[in-house]
Amino acid sequence: MTESAGPAPSAALAAWLASPADPQRLAALVAAAAVTPIPGSTIERLPAEGIAALQRCEGVRFSALRPSVRAAALIAGLGARLDLKPSEEESRDLEHVPFTLHVAGREVVLEVCASSERRHNIGQPFYHQWASGVLADAMVIDCHRIEHVNSVLIAWMLQIVQSSKPMPVQVRRSRAQVGTQLRQLRLDHLMKIC
């Protein structure tokens, strides 16, 4: 009988999900993934701290991720690090992501692109369904680059609110005009507008 060099993959995954920022648990996850990808079907939502930790490490591989968790990993730029091969459609969508995702503490921040051409297809399901695969204290939509909102951007924000439930959504760093538009549409009842 061969002895394993590290914890069983399921134990390493459970320990890491309980404390993804812990370097020892991340090392155990990397060790568990060294031989074969870790079955990820039990990951309902990828923690914000987990995204940040995975962005800084190499060697973790998952198999059988849920579609929303897989999409969240791709949107977060983890495809190559986790050895996830995007489909043709995903590759096209990833070339035109209309926001940048980064983690700040226990929050996921979406910095919306200034270019209205880049935001043209922001209403596609790929650009909001991934949010149901993330766990954070808040989903933050950073609007500092946007001069005004249109119906497509508002629809996307509402889809982010829906996909993120039960996480709260906040709009931050919005210009006065954008904040006014959002409040006039009474979106401040669905998300905090700072």
MODELLER restraints for C-alpha pairs under 7 A, 6 or more apart:
rsr = mdl.restraints
at = mdl.atoms
rsr.add(forms.Gaussian(group=physical.xy_distance, feature=features.Distance(at['CA:6:A'], at['CA:28:A']), mean=6.58, stdev=0.5))
rsr.add(forms.Gaussian(group=physical.xy_distance, feature=features.Distance(at['CA:6:A'], at['CA:31:A']), mean=6.08, stdev=0.5))
rsr.add(forms.Gaussian(group=physical.xy_distance, feature=features.Distance(at['CA:6:A'], at['CA:32:A']), mean=6.04, stdev=0.5))
rsr.add(forms.Gaussian(group=physical.xy_distance, feature=features.Distance(at['CA:7:A'], at['CA:28:A']), mean=6.78, stdev=0.5))
rsr.add(forms.Gaussian(group=physical.xy_distance, feature=features.Distance(at['CA:7:A'], at['CA:32:A']), mean=6.35, stdev=0.5))
rsr.add(forms.Gaussian(group=physical.xy_distance, feature=features.Distance(at['CA:8:A'], at['CA:32:A']), mean=6.49, stdev=0.5))
rsr.add(forms.Gaussian(group=physical.xy_distance, feature=features.Distance(at['CA:9:A'], at['CA:32:A']), mean=5.05, stdev=0.5))
rsr.add(forms.Gaussian(group=physical.xy_distance, feature=features.Distance(at['CA:9:A'], at['CA:38:A']), mean=5.81, stdev=0.5))
rsr.add(forms.Gaussian(group=physical.xy_distance, feature=features.Distance(at['CA:12:A'], at['CA:28:A']), mean=5.89, stdev=0.5))
rsr.add(forms.Gaussian(group=physical.xy_distance, feature=features.Distance(at['CA:12:A'], at['CA:29:A']), mean=5.20, stdev=0.5))
rsr.add(forms.Gaussian(group=physical.xy_distance, feature=features.Distance(at['CA:12:A'], at['CA:32:A']), mean=6.65, stdev=0.5))
rsr.add(forms.Gaussian(group=physical.xy_distance, feature=features.Distance(at['CA:13:A'], at['CA:29:A']), mean=6.16, stdev=0.5))
rsr.add(forms.Gaussian(group=physical.xy_distance, feature=features.Distance(at['CA:15:A'], at['CA:25:A']), mean=6.41, stdev=0.5))
rsr.add(forms.Gaussian(group=physical.xy_distance, feature=features.Distance(at['CA:16:A'], at['CA:25:A']), mean=5.09, stdev=0.5))
rsr.add(forms.Gaussian(group=physical.xy_distance, feature=features.Distance(at['CA:16:A'], at['CA:26:A']), mean=6.08, stdev=0.5))
rsr.add(forms.Gaussian(group=physical.xy_distance, feature=features.Distance(at['CA:16:A'], at['CA:29:A']), mean=6.77, stdev=0.5))
rsr.add(forms.Gaussian(group=physical.xy_distance, feature=features.Distance(at['CA:20:A'], at['CA:26:A']), mean=6.58, stdev=0.5))
rsr.add(forms.Gaussian(group=physical.xy_distance, feature=features.Distance(at['CA:20:A'], at['CA:49:A']), mean=5.80, stdev=0.5))
rsr.add(forms.Gaussian(group=physical.xy_distance, feature=features.Distance(at['CA:20:A'], at['CA:50:A']), mean=4.85, stdev=0.5))
rsr.add(forms.Gaussian(group=physical.xy_distance, feature=features.Distance(at['CA:20:A'], at['CA:53:A']), mean=6.83, stdev=0.5))
rsr.add(forms.Gaussian(group=physical.xy_distance, feature=features.Distance(at['CA:21:A'], at['CA:49:A']), mean=5.66, stdev=0.5))
rsr.add(forms.Gaussian(group=physical.xy_distance, feature=features.Distance(at['CA:21:A'], at['CA:50:A']), mean=6.55, stdev=0.5))
rsr.add(forms.Gaussian(group=physical.xy_distance, feature=features.Distance(at['CA:21:A'], at['CA:53:A']), mean=6.12, stdev=0.5))
rsr.add(forms.Gaussian(group=physical.xy_distance, feature=features.Distance(at['CA:29:A'], at['CA:60:A']), mean=6.71, stdev=0.5))
rsr.add(forms.Gaussian(group=physical.xy_distance, feature=features.Distance(at['CA:30:A'], at['CA:59:A']), mean=5.45, stdev=0.5))
rsr.add(forms.Gaussian(group=physical.xy_distance, feature=features.Distance(at['CA:30:A'], at['CA:60:A']), mean=4.91, stdev=0.5))
rsr.add(forms.Gaussian(group=physical.xy_distance, feature=features.Distance(at['CA:33:A'], at['CA:59:A']), mean=6.96, stdev=0.5))
rsr.add(forms.Gaussian(group=physical.xy_distance, feature=features.Distance(at['CA:33:A'], at['CA:60:A']), mean=5.52, stdev=0.5))
rsr.add(forms.Gaussian(group=physical.xy_distance, feature=features.Distance(at['CA:33:A'], at['CA:61:A']), mean=5.73, stdev=0.5))
rsr.add(forms.Gaussian(group=physical.xy_distance, feature=features.Distance(at['CA:34:A'], at['CA:59:A']), mean=6.82, stdev=0.5))
rsr.add(forms.Gaussian(group=physical.xy_distance, feature=features.Distance(at['CA:37:A'], at['CA:61:A']), mean=4.71, stdev=0.5))
rsr.add(forms.Gaussian(group=physical.xy_distance, feature=features.Distance(at['CA:37:A'], at['CA:62:A']), mean=4.70, stdev=0.5))
rsr.add(forms.Gaussian(group=physical.xy_distance, feature=features.Distance(at['CA:37:A'], at['CA:63:A']), mean=5.54, stdev=0.5))
rsr.add(forms.Gaussian(group=physical.xy_distance, feature=features.Distance(at['CA:38:A'], at['CA:61:A']), mean=6.19, stdev=0.5))
rsr.add(forms.Gaussian(group=physical.xy_distance, feature=features.Distance(at['CA:38:A'], at['CA:62:A']), mean=4.62, stdev=0.5))
rsr.add(forms.Gaussian(group=physical.xy_distance, feature=features.Distance(at['CA:38:A'], at['CA:63:A']), mean=5.88, stdev=0.5))
rsr.add(forms.Gaussian(group=physical.xy_distance, feature=features.Distance(at['CA:39:A'], at['CA:62:A']), mean=5.73, stdev=0.5))
rsr.add(forms.Gaussian(group=physical.xy_distance, feature=features.Distance(at['CA:39:A'], at['CA:63:A']), mean=4.88, stdev=0.5))
rsr.add(forms.Gaussian(group=physical.xy_distance, feature=features.Distance(at['CA:39:A'], at['CA:64:A']), mean=5.85, stdev=0.5))
rsr.add(forms.Gaussian(group=physical.xy_distance, feature=features.Distance(at['CA:40:A'], at['CA:62:A']), mean=5.58, stdev=0.5))
rsr.add(forms.Gaussian(group=physical.xy_distance, feature=features.Distance(at['CA:40:A'], at['CA:63:A']), mean=5.65, stdev=0.5))
rsr.add(forms.Gaussian(group=physical.xy_distance, feature=features.Distance(at['CA:40:A'], at['CA:64:A']), mean=5.49, stdev=0.5))
rsr.add(forms.Gaussian(group=physical.xy_distance, feature=features.Distance(at['CA:40:A'], at['CA:65:A']), mean=4.76, stdev=0.5))
rsr.add(forms.Gaussian(group=physical.xy_distance, feature=features.Distance(at['CA:41:A'], at['CA:64:A']), mean=5.35, stdev=0.5))
rsr.add(forms.Gaussian(group=physical.xy_distance, feature=features.Distance(at['CA:41:A'], at['CA:65:A']), mean=4.99, stdev=0.5))
rsr.add(forms.Gaussian(group=physical.xy_distance, feature=features.Distance(at['CA:41:A'], at['CA:66:A']), mean=5.79, stdev=0.5))
rsr.add(forms.Gaussian(group=physical.xy_distance, feature=features.Distance(at['CA:44:A'], at['CA:133:A']), mean=6.37, stdev=0.5))
rsr.add(forms.Gaussian(group=physical.xy_distance, feature=features.Distance(at['CA:45:A'], at['CA:69:A']), mean=6.14, stdev=0.5))
rsr.add(forms.Gaussian(group=physical.xy_distance, feature=features.Distance(at['CA:45:A'], at['CA:133:A']), mean=4.32, stdev=0.5))
rsr.add(forms.Gaussian(group=physical.xy_distance, feature=features.Distance(at['CA:45:A'], at['CA:134:A']), mean=4.58, stdev=0.5))
rsr.add(forms.Gaussian(group=physical.xy_distance, feature=features.Distance(at['CA:45:A'], at['CA:135:A']), mean=5.39, stdev=0.5))
rsr.add(forms.Gaussian(group=physical.xy_distance, feature=features.Distance(at['CA:46:A'], at['CA:69:A']), mean=6.38, stdev=0.5))
rsr.add(forms.Gaussian(group=physical.xy_distance, feature=features.Distance(at['CA:46:A'], at['CA:133:A']), mean=5.98, stdev=0.5))
rsr.add(forms.Gaussian(group=physical.xy_distance, feature=features.Distance(at['CA:46:A'], at['CA:134:A']), mean=4.68, stdev=0.5))
rsr.add(forms.Gaussian(group=physical.xy_distance, feature=features.Distance(at['CA:46:A'], at['CA:135:A']), mean=5.69, stdev=0.5))
rsr.add(forms.Gaussian(group=physical.xy_distance, feature=features.Distance(at['CA:47:A'], at['CA:134:A']), mean=5.85, stdev=0.5))
rsr.add(forms.Gaussian(group=physical.xy_distance, feature=features.Distance(at['CA:47:A'], at['CA:135:A']), mean=4.53, stdev=0.5))
rsr.add(forms.Gaussian(group=physical.xy_distance, feature=features.Distance(at['CA:47:A'], at['CA:136:A']), mean=6.03, stdev=0.5))
rsr.add(forms.Gaussian(group=physical.xy_distance, feature=features.Distance(at['CA:48:A'], at['CA:103:A']), mean=6.27, stdev=0.5))
rsr.add(forms.Gaussian(group=physical.xy_distance, feature=features.Distance(at['CA:48:A'], at['CA:106:A']), mean=5.52, stdev=0.5))
rsr.add(forms.Gaussian(group=physical.xy_distance, feature=features.Distance(at['CA:48:A'], at['CA:107:A']), mean=6.29, stdev=0.5))
rsr.add(forms.Gaussian(group=physical.xy_distance, feature=features.Distance(at['CA:48:A'], at['CA:108:A']), mean=6.24, stdev=0.5))
rsr.add(forms.Gaussian(group=physical.xy_distance, feature=features.Distance(at['CA:48:A'], at['CA:134:A']), mean=6.83, stdev=0.5))
rsr.add(forms.Gaussian(group=physical.xy_distance, feature=features.Distance(at['CA:48:A'], at['CA:135:A']), mean=5.98, stdev=0.5))
rsr.add(forms.Gaussian(group=physical.xy_distance, feature=features.Distance(at['CA:48:A'], at['CA:136:A']), mean=5.27, stdev=0.5))
rsr.add(forms.Gaussian(group=physical.xy_distance, feature=features.Distance(at['CA:49:A'], at['CA:106:A']), mean=6.12, stdev=0.5))
rsr.add(forms.Gaussian(group=physical.xy_distance, feature=features.Distance(at['CA:52:A'], at['CA:103:A']), mean=6.11, stdev=0.5))
rsr.add(forms.Gaussian(group=physical.xy_distance, feature=features.Distance(at['CA:55:A'], at['CA:78:A']), mean=6.48, stdev=0.5))
rsr.add(forms.Gaussian(group=physical.xy_distance, feature=features.Distance(at['CA:58:A'], at['CA:81:A']), mean=5.82, stdev=0.5))
rsr.add(forms.Gaussian(group=physical.xy_distance, feature=features.Distance(at['CA:60:A'], at['CA:82:A']), mean=5.67, stdev=0.5))
rsr.add(forms.Gaussian(group=physical.xy_distance, feature=features.Distance(at['CA:61:A'], at['CA:82:A']), mean=4.82, stdev=0.5))
rsr.add(forms.Gaussian(group=physical.xy_distance, feature=features.Distance(at['CA:61:A'], at['CA:83:A']), mean=6.13, stdev=0.5))
rsr.add(forms.Gaussian(group=physical.xy_distance, feature=features.Distance(at['CA:62:A'], at['CA:82:A']), mean=6.74, stdev=0.5))
rsr.add(forms.Gaussian(group=physical.xy_distance, feature=features.Distance(at['CA:68:A'], at['CA:129:A']), mean=6.32, stdev=0.5))
rsr.add(forms.Gaussian(group=physical.xy_distance, feature=features.Distance(at['CA:68:A'], at['CA:130:A']), mean=4.65, stdev=0.5))
rsr.add(forms.Gaussian(group=physical.xy_distance, feature=features.Distance(at['CA:68:A'], at['CA:132:A']), mean=6.01, stdev=0.5))
rsr.add(forms.Gaussian(group=physical.xy_distance, feature=features.Distance(at['CA:68:A'], at['CA:133:A']), mean=4.58, stdev=0.5))
rsr.add(forms.Gaussian(group=physical.xy_distance, feature=features.Distance(at['CA:69:A'], at['CA:130:A']), mean=6.57, stdev=0.5))
rsr.add(forms.Gaussian(group=physical.xy_distance, feature=features.Distance(at['CA:69:A'], at['CA:133:A']), mean=4.24, stdev=0.5))
rsr.add(forms.Gaussian(group=physical.xy_distance, feature=features.Distance(at['CA:69:A'], at['CA:134:A']), mean=6.89, stdev=0.5))
rsr.add(forms.Gaussian(group=physical.xy_distance, feature=features.Distance(at['CA:71:A'], at['CA:130:A']), mean=4.99, stdev=0.5))
rsr.add(forms.Gaussian(group=physical.xy_distance, feature=features.Distance(at['CA:72:A'], at['CA:130:A']), mean=4.65, stdev=0.5))
rsr.add(forms.Gaussian(group=physical.xy_distance, feature=features.Distance(at['CA:72:A'], at['CA:131:A']), mean=6.56, stdev=0.5))
rsr.add(forms.Gaussian(group=physical.xy_distance, feature=features.Distance(at['CA:72:A'], at['CA:133:A']), mean=5.92, stdev=0.5))
rsr.add(forms.Gaussian(group=physical.xy_distance, feature=features.Distance(at['CA:72:A'], at['CA:134:A']), mean=6.70, stdev=0.5))
rsr.add(forms.Gaussian(group=physical.xy_distance, feature=features.Distance(at['CA:73:A'], at['CA:79:A']), mean=6.40, stdev=0.5))
rsr.add(forms.Gaussian(group=physical.xy_distance, feature=features.Distance(at['CA:76:A'], at['CA:101:A']), mean=5.82, stdev=0.5))
rsr.add(forms.Gaussian(group=physical.xy_distance, feature=features.Distance(at['CA:79:A'], at['CA:85:A']), mean=6.68, stdev=0.5))
rsr.add(forms.Gaussian(group=physical.xy_distance, feature=features.Distance(at['CA:96:A'], at['CA:118:A']), mean=6.56, stdev=0.5))
rsr.add(forms.Gaussian(group=physical.xy_distance, feature=features.Distance(at['CA:98:A'], at['CA:112:A']), mean=6.24, stdev=0.5))
rsr.add(forms.Gaussian(group=physical.xy_distance, feature=features.Distance(at['CA:98:A'], at['CA:113:A']), mean=5.57, stdev=0.5))
rsr.add(forms.Gaussian(group=physical.xy_distance, feature=features.Distance(at['CA:98:A'], at['CA:118:A']), mean=5.43, stdev=0.5))
rsr.add(forms.Gaussian(group=physical.xy_distance, feature=features.Distance(at['CA:98:A'], at['CA:119:A']), mean=5.00, stdev=0.5))
rsr.add(forms.Gaussian(group=physical.xy_distance, feature=features.Distance(at['CA:98:A'], at['CA:122:A']), mean=6.18, stdev=0.5))
rsr.add(forms.Gaussian(group=physical.xy_distance, feature=features.Distance(at['CA:99:A'], at['CA:110:A']), mean=5.91, stdev=0.5))
rsr.add(forms.Gaussian(group=physical.xy_distance, feature=features.Distance(at['CA:99:A'], at['CA:111:A']), mean=5.24, stdev=0.5))
rsr.add(forms.Gaussian(group=physical.xy_distance, feature=features.Distance(at['CA:99:A'], at['CA:112:A']), mean=4.24, stdev=0.5))
rsr.add(forms.Gaussian(group=physical.xy_distance, feature=features.Distance(at['CA:99:A'], at['CA:113:A']), mean=5.20, stdev=0.5))
rsr.add(forms.Gaussian(group=physical.xy_distance, feature=features.Distance(at['CA:100:A'], at['CA:110:A']), mean=5.52, stdev=0.5))
rsr.add(forms.Gaussian(group=physical.xy_distance, feature=features.Distance(at['CA:100:A'], at['CA:111:A']), mean=5.06, stdev=0.5))
rsr.add(forms.Gaussian(group=physical.xy_distance, feature=features.Distance(at['CA:100:A'], at['CA:112:A']), mean=6.57, stdev=0.5))
rsr.add(forms.Gaussian(group=physical.xy_distance, feature=features.Distance(at['CA:101:A'], at['CA:108:A']), mean=6.93, stdev=0.5))
rsr.add(forms.Gaussian(group=physical.xy_distance, feature=features.Distance(at['CA:101:A'], at['CA:109:A']), mean=5.66, stdev=0.5))
rsr.add(forms.Gaussian(group=physical.xy_distance, feature=features.Distance(at['CA:101:A'], at['CA:110:A']), mean=4.71, stdev=0.5))
rsr.add(forms.Gaussian(group=physical.xy_distance, feature=features.Distance(at['CA:101:A'], at['CA:111:A']), mean=6.50, stdev=0.5))
rsr.add(forms.Gaussian(group=physical.xy_distance, feature=features.Distance(at['CA:102:A'], at['CA:108:A']), mean=6.04, stdev=0.5))
rsr.add(forms.Gaussian(group=physical.xy_distance, feature=features.Distance(at['CA:102:A'], at['CA:109:A']), mean=5.35, stdev=0.5))
rsr.add(forms.Gaussian(group=physical.xy_distance, feature=features.Distance(at['CA:102:A'], at['CA:110:A']), mean=6.74, stdev=0.5))
rsr.add(forms.Gaussian(group=physical.xy_distance, feature=features.Distance(at['CA:103:A'], at['CA:109:A']), mean=5.92, stdev=0.5))
rsr.add(forms.Gaussian(group=physical.xy_distance, feature=features.Distance(at['CA:106:A'], at['CA:136:A']), mean=5.49, stdev=0.5))
rsr.add(forms.Gaussian(group=physical.xy_distance, feature=features.Distance(at['CA:106:A'], at['CA:137:A']), mean=5.57, stdev=0.5))
rsr.add(forms.Gaussian(group=physical.xy_distance, feature=features.Distance(at['CA:107:A'], at['CA:136:A']), mean=5.23, stdev=0.5))
rsr.add(forms.Gaussian(group=physical.xy_distance, feature=features.Distance(at['CA:107:A'], at['CA:137:A']), mean=5.41, stdev=0.5))
rsr.add(forms.Gaussian(group=physical.xy_distance, feature=features.Distance(at['CA:107:A'], at['CA:138:A']), mean=5.03, stdev=0.5))
rsr.add(forms.Gaussian(group=physical.xy_distance, feature=features.Distance(at['CA:107:A'], at['CA:139:A']), mean=6.05, stdev=0.5))
rsr.add(forms.Gaussian(group=physical.xy_distance, feature=features.Distance(at['CA:107:A'], at['CA:140:A']), mean=6.99, stdev=0.5))
rsr.add(forms.Gaussian(group=physical.xy_distance, feature=features.Distance(at['CA:108:A'], at['CA:136:A']), mean=6.40, stdev=0.5))
rsr.add(forms.Gaussian(group=physical.xy_distance, feature=features.Distance(at['CA:108:A'], at['CA:138:A']), mean=6.50, stdev=0.5))
rsr.add(forms.Gaussian(group=physical.xy_distance, feature=features.Distance(at['CA:108:A'], at['CA:139:A']), mean=5.06, stdev=0.5))
rsr.add(forms.Gaussian(group=physical.xy_distance, feature=features.Distance(at['CA:108:A'], at['CA:140:A']), mean=6.03, stdev=0.5))
rsr.add(forms.Gaussian(group=physical.xy_distance, feature=features.Distance(at['CA:109:A'], at['CA:139:A']), mean=6.11, stdev=0.5))
rsr.add(forms.Gaussian(group=physical.xy_distance, feature=features.Distance(at['CA:109:A'], at['CA:140:A']), mean=4.60, stdev=0.5))
rsr.add(forms.Gaussian(group=physical.xy_distance, feature=features.Distance(at['CA:109:A'], at['CA:141:A']), mean=5.99, stdev=0.5))
rsr.add(forms.Gaussian(group=physical.xy_distance, feature=features.Distance(at['CA:109:A'], at['CA:142:A']), mean=6.71, stdev=0.5))
rsr.add(forms.Gaussian(group=physical.xy_distance, feature=features.Distance(at['CA:110:A'], at['CA:140:A']), mean=6.01, stdev=0.5))
rsr.add(forms.Gaussian(group=physical.xy_distance, feature=features.Distance(at['CA:110:A'], at['CA:141:A']), mean=4.88, stdev=0.5))
rsr.add(forms.Gaussian(group=physical.xy_distance, feature=features.Distance(at['CA:110:A'], at['CA:142:A']), mean=5.77, stdev=0.5))
rsr.add(forms.Gaussian(group=physical.xy_distance, feature=features.Distance(at['CA:111:A'], at['CA:141:A']), mean=6.17, stdev=0.5))
rsr.add(forms.Gaussian(group=physical.xy_distance, feature=features.Distance(at['CA:111:A'], at['CA:142:A']), mean=4.60, stdev=0.5))
rsr.add(forms.Gaussian(group=physical.xy_distance, feature=features.Distance(at['CA:111:A'], at['CA:143:A']), mean=6.49, stdev=0.5))
rsr.add(forms.Gaussian(group=physical.xy_distance, feature=features.Distance(at['CA:112:A'], at['CA:142:A']), mean=6.17, stdev=0.5))
rsr.add(forms.Gaussian(group=physical.xy_distance, feature=features.Distance(at['CA:112:A'], at['CA:143:A']), mean=5.86, stdev=0.5))
rsr.add(forms.Gaussian(group=physical.xy_distance, feature=features.Distance(at['CA:112:A'], at['CA:145:A']), mean=6.95, stdev=0.5))
rsr.add(forms.Gaussian(group=physical.xy_distance, feature=features.Distance(at['CA:113:A'], at['CA:119:A']), mean=6.89, stdev=0.5))
rsr.add(forms.Gaussian(group=physical.xy_distance, feature=features.Distance(at['CA:113:A'], at['CA:145:A']), mean=6.55, stdev=0.5))
rsr.add(forms.Gaussian(group=physical.xy_distance, feature=features.Distance(at['CA:114:A'], at['CA:145:A']), mean=4.90, stdev=0.5))
rsr.add(forms.Gaussian(group=physical.xy_distance, feature=features.Distance(at['CA:114:A'], at['CA:146:A']), mean=5.45, stdev=0.5))
rsr.add(forms.Gaussian(group=physical.xy_distance, feature=features.Distance(at['CA:122:A'], at['CA:153:A']), mean=6.94, stdev=0.5))
rsr.add(forms.Gaussian(group=physical.xy_distance, feature=features.Distance(at['CA:122:A'], at['CA:156:A']), mean=6.49, stdev=0.5))
rsr.add(forms.Gaussian(group=physical.xy_distance, feature=features.Distance(at['CA:123:A'], at['CA:152:A']), mean=6.17, stdev=0.5))
rsr.add(forms.Gaussian(group=physical.xy_distance, feature=features.Distance(at['CA:123:A'], at['CA:155:A']), mean=6.86, stdev=0.5))
rsr.add(forms.Gaussian(group=physical.xy_distance, feature=features.Distance(at['CA:123:A'], at['CA:156:A']), mean=5.32, stdev=0.5))
rsr.add(forms.Gaussian(group=physical.xy_distance, feature=features.Distance(at['CA:128:A'], at['CA:156:A']), mean=6.96, stdev=0.5))
rsr.add(forms.Gaussian(group=physical.xy_distance, feature=features.Distance(at['CA:128:A'], at['CA:159:A']), mean=6.10, stdev=0.5))
rsr.add(forms.Gaussian(group=physical.xy_distance, feature=features.Distance(at['CA:128:A'], at['CA:160:A']), mean=5.36, stdev=0.5))
rsr.add(forms.Gaussian(group=physical.xy_distance, feature=features.Distance(at['CA:128:A'], at['CA:163:A']), mean=6.67, stdev=0.5))
rsr.add(forms.Gaussian(group=physical.xy_distance, feature=features.Distance(at['CA:129:A'], at['CA:163:A']), mean=5.94, stdev=0.5))
rsr.add(forms.Gaussian(group=physical.xy_distance, feature=features.Distance(at['CA:131:A'], at['CA:160:A']), mean=6.55, stdev=0.5))
rsr.add(forms.Gaussian(group=physical.xy_distance, feature=features.Distance(at['CA:131:A'], at['CA:163:A']), mean=5.45, stdev=0.5))
rsr.add(forms.Gaussian(group=physical.xy_distance, feature=features.Distance(at['CA:131:A'], at['CA:164:A']), mean=5.25, stdev=0.5))
rsr.add(forms.Gaussian(group=physical.xy_distance, feature=features.Distance(at['CA:132:A'], at['CA:163:A']), mean=4.82, stdev=0.5))
rsr.add(forms.Gaussian(group=physical.xy_distance, feature=features.Distance(at['CA:132:A'], at['CA:164:A']), mean=5.15, stdev=0.5))
rsr.add(forms.Gaussian(group=physical.xy_distance, feature=features.Distance(at['CA:136:A'], at['CA:167:A']), mean=6.79, stdev=0.5))
rsr.add(forms.Gaussian(group=physical.xy_distance, feature=features.Distance(at['CA:137:A'], at['CA:167:A']), mean=6.54, stdev=0.5))
rsr.add(forms.Gaussian(group=physical.xy_distance, feature=features.Distance(at['CA:138:A'], at['CA:167:A']), mean=5.67, stdev=0.5))
rsr.add(forms.Gaussian(group=physical.xy_distance, feature=features.Distance(at['CA:138:A'], at['CA:168:A']), mean=5.12, stdev=0.5))
rsr.add(forms.Gaussian(group=physical.xy_distance, feature=features.Distance(at['CA:138:A'], at['CA:169:A']), mean=5.72, stdev=0.5))
rsr.add(forms.Gaussian(group=physical.xy_distance, feature=features.Distance(at['CA:139:A'], at['CA:167:A']), mean=6.77, stdev=0.5))
rsr.add(forms.Gaussian(group=physical.xy_distance, feature=features.Distance(at['CA:139:A'], at['CA:168:A']), mean=6.30, stdev=0.5))
rsr.add(forms.Gaussian(group=physical.xy_distance, feature=features.Distance(at['CA:139:A'], at['CA:169:A']), mean=4.74, stdev=0.5))
rsr.add(forms.Gaussian(group=physical.xy_distance, feature=features.Distance(at['CA:139:A'], at['CA:170:A']), mean=6.32, stdev=0.5))
rsr.add(forms.Gaussian(group=physical.xy_distance, feature=features.Distance(at['CA:140:A'], at['CA:169:A']), mean=5.74, stdev=0.5))
rsr.add(forms.Gaussian(group=physical.xy_distance, feature=features.Distance(at['CA:140:A'], at['CA:170:A']), mean=4.80, stdev=0.5))
rsr.add(forms.Gaussian(group=physical.xy_distance, feature=features.Distance(at['CA:140:A'], at['CA:171:A']), mean=5.82, stdev=0.5))
rsr.add(forms.Gaussian(group=physical.xy_distance, feature=features.Distance(at['CA:140:A'], at['CA:172:A']), mean=6.76, stdev=0.5))
rsr.add(forms.Gaussian(group=physical.xy_distance, feature=features.Distance(at['CA:141:A'], at['CA:170:A']), mean=6.08, stdev=0.5))
rsr.add(forms.Gaussian(group=physical.xy_distance, feature=features.Distance(at['CA:141:A'], at['CA:171:A']), mean=4.72, stdev=0.5))
rsr.add(forms.Gaussian(group=physical.xy_distance, feature=features.Distance(at['CA:141:A'], at['CA:172:A']), mean=6.16, stdev=0.5))
rsr.add(forms.Gaussian(group=physical.xy_distance, feature=features.Distance(at['CA:142:A'], at['CA:171:A']), mean=5.97, stdev=0.5))
rsr.add(forms.Gaussian(group=physical.xy_distance, feature=features.Distance(at['CA:142:A'], at['CA:172:A']), mean=5.02, stdev=0.5))
rsr.add(forms.Gaussian(group=physical.xy_distance, feature=features.Distance(at['CA:142:A'], at['CA:173:A']), mean=5.82, stdev=0.5))
rsr.add(forms.Gaussian(group=physical.xy_distance, feature=features.Distance(at['CA:142:A'], at['CA:174:A']), mean=6.92, stdev=0.5))
rsr.add(forms.Gaussian(group=physical.xy_distance, feature=features.Distance(at['CA:143:A'], at['CA:171:A']), mean=6.90, stdev=0.5))
rsr.add(forms.Gaussian(group=physical.xy_distance, feature=features.Distance(at['CA:143:A'], at['CA:172:A']), mean=6.33, stdev=0.5))
rsr.add(forms.Gaussian(group=physical.xy_distance, feature=features.Distance(at['CA:143:A'], at['CA:173:A']), mean=5.74, stdev=0.5))
rsr.add(forms.Gaussian(group=physical.xy_distance, feature=features.Distance(at['CA:143:A'], at['CA:174:A']), mean=4.72, stdev=0.5))
rsr.add(forms.Gaussian(group=physical.xy_distance, feature=features.Distance(at['CA:144:A'], at['CA:173:A']), mean=4.94, stdev=0.5))
rsr.add(forms.Gaussian(group=physical.xy_distance, feature=features.Distance(at['CA:144:A'], at['CA:174:A']), mean=4.85, stdev=0.5))
rsr.add(forms.Gaussian(group=physical.xy_distance, feature=features.Distance(at['CA:144:A'], at['CA:175:A']), mean=6.14, stdev=0.5))
rsr.add(forms.Gaussian(group=physical.xy_distance, feature=features.Distance(at['CA:147:A'], at['CA:175:A']), mean=6.84, stdev=0.5))
rsr.add(forms.Gaussian(group=physical.xy_distance, feature=features.Distance(at['CA:147:A'], at['CA:178:A']), mean=6.63, stdev=0.5))
rsr.add(forms.Gaussian(group=physical.xy_distance, feature=features.Distance(at['CA:148:A'], at['CA:177:A']), mean=6.60, stdev=0.5))
rsr.add(forms.Gaussian(group=physical.xy_distance, feature=features.Distance(at['CA:148:A'], at['CA:178:A']), mean=5.19, stdev=0.5))
rsr.add(forms.Gaussian(group=physical.xy_distance, feature=features.Distance(at['CA:149:A'], at['CA:178:A']), mean=6.33, stdev=0.5))
rsr.add(forms.Gaussian(group=physical.xy_distance, feature=features.Distance(at['CA:161:A'], at['CA:169:A']), mean=6.03, stdev=0.5))
rsr.add(forms.Gaussian(group=physical.xy_distance, feature=features.Distance(at['CA:168:A'], at['CA:191:A']), mean=6.86, stdev=0.5))
rsr.add(forms.Gaussian(group=physical.xy_distance, feature=features.Distance(at['CA:169:A'], at['CA:191:A']), mean=5.15, stdev=0.5))
rsr.add(forms.Gaussian(group=physical.xy_distance, feature=features.Distance(at['CA:169:A'], at['CA:192:A']), mean=6.59, stdev=0.5))
rsr.add(forms.Gaussian(group=physical.xy_distance, feature=features.Distance(at['CA:170:A'], at['CA:191:A']), mean=5.30, stdev=0.5))
rsr.add(forms.Gaussian(group=physical.xy_distance, feature=features.Distance(at['CA:170:A'], at['CA:192:A']), mean=4.58, stdev=0.5))
rsr.add(forms.Gaussian(group=physical.xy_distance, feature=features.Distance(at['CA:170:A'], at['CA:193:A']), mean=5.84, stdev=0.5))
rsr.add(forms.Gaussian(group=physical.xy_distance, feature=features.Distance(at['CA:171:A'], at['CA:192:A']), mean=6.11, stdev=0.5))
rsr.add(forms.Gaussian(group=physical.xy_distance, feature=features.Distance(at['CA:171:A'], at['CA:193:A']), mean=4.71, stdev=0.5))
rsr.add(forms.Gaussian(group=physical.xy_distance, feature=features.Distance(at['CA:171:A'], at['CA:194:A']), mean=5.95, stdev=0.5))
rsr.add(forms.Gaussian(group=physical.xy_distance, feature=features.Distance(at['CA:172:A'], at['CA:193:A']), mean=6.26, stdev=0.5))
rsr.add(forms.Gaussian(group=physical.xy_distance, feature=features.Distance(at['CA:172:A'], at['CA:194:A']), mean=4.88, stdev=0.5))
rsr.add(forms.Gaussian(group=physical.xy_distance, feature=features.Distance(at['CA:173:A'], at['CA:194:A']), mean=6.59, stdev=0.5))
rsr.add(forms.Gaussian(group=physical.xy_distance, feature=features.Distance(at['CA:179:A'], at['CA:193:A']), mean=6.71, stdev=0.5))
rsr.add(forms.Gaussian(group=physical.xy_distance, feature=features.Distance(at['CA:182:A'], at['CA:188:A']), mean=6.93, stdev=0.5))
